[in-house]
Amino acid sequence: MLPDIGIFGPYTYLVTEVVWGTVALALLWRANALRMAAKTIVVLYPIAYVWDWYTLTVGVFAIKLRTGVDLLGIPIEEHIFMIVVPALILGIHENLHGLSSGSNSE
C-alpha cells in the first residue's frame, strides 16, 4: 500500500516536485553537472512546454492536487516538472557514466 501524500491538499504536486527536484539537484551537484544540465534543460523546455500545454488543453490529463496557480496557460507545478524530470535523468546519467568529469569511457 502506498502512503497517501494527498494530505498536502492543493500543495501535493508541488511537494513532490520539491522532493524530486532536491534529489535531482543533489545528483547533478555530485556529478559536477549543473551547468551542462541547465543548458540541456533550456533547450528542452520550449518543446516540453508546448507538449504540456497542448495535452492539458485538449484534456489528455488533469491535475487535481495542485495549487491552482497558472503561468502561461499551464499549472506552475508543470513548469517545475519540466525542469525536474530532465534534471533527474541527467543527474542519474552523469552519476552512472561520469561524462562531466572528463572521462569518456563507457
N, C-alpha and C positions, 0 to 999 in steps of 0.2 A: 504494500500500500504506500503510495506516495504522500508526502506531507502536504497539507493544504496551505499553500502560501497565499491563498486568497484573503488571508487575514489582513493583508496590507491594503485591501479595498482598491480604490482607484489608483493607488501607487504600486500595485503589484507588478505590472510590467516594468515600470521604472526601476523598482528594486532589483528585479532580475537583471536588467541592463547594467546597473551599477555593479552588481556582484560579478557578472561575467566580464564586464569591462575592466574591473580590477584584476581579474585573472589574466586577461589579455595584456594589460599594461605590464604586469609583473613578468610575463613570459617575454615580451618584447624588450623590457629593460634587461632581463637576464641574458638575452641573446645579443644585446647591444644593437638592436634593430629598429629603434624607434623612428629614426629619420627615414629609413628605407620603407618601413610600413606606412608612414604618413604620406609619402609620395604615391605609393600604390593606392591607398585609400582615396586620396584626392582624385586620382584618375577614375577609380571605380564608382565613386559617389554619384556623379550625374546619371550614370546608367542605372544604378540601384534606385535612385530617386524616381526616375521615370517609370521603371518597372513597378515599384511600390505604389506610386500614385495611381497608375493605371489599374492595378489589381484591386486596390481599395475602392476606386471609383466605380468599377463595373461589378463590385460585390463578390469578388472571389473569396475574401475573408473579412471578418470583422473582429475588432479588438474590444473586449468587454471591460477588462480590469485595467483601465488606463486613466490618466489624469484628465483627459478631455481638452488638453492644450494642443492646438494645431499650429503648425508653422508651414507655410507654403502649401497648404492643402492636405497635409498628412500629419498624423499624431507626432508629437515631439519624440515619443518613445521610438518611433520608426526611424527617425533621423539618427538617434543613438544606435539603434540596431544596425544600421547601415555602416556604422563605424566599428562597432564591437565585433561583428561577425568576421569581416576580413582581418581585423587586428588579431583575433583569436587564432584564426587559421594561419596567418603569417607568424605569429608567436610560436605556435606548435611546430610549424615547418622549420623555422630558424633554430629552435632548440633541438630538433631532431637532426638537422643537416649542417648547422653552423656556418651557413654561407656568408653571413655578415662578418664572421671572424677572419675571413680571408682564405679559409680552407675550402677549396672547390672539389674535394674528394666526395665520392658517393658511396 
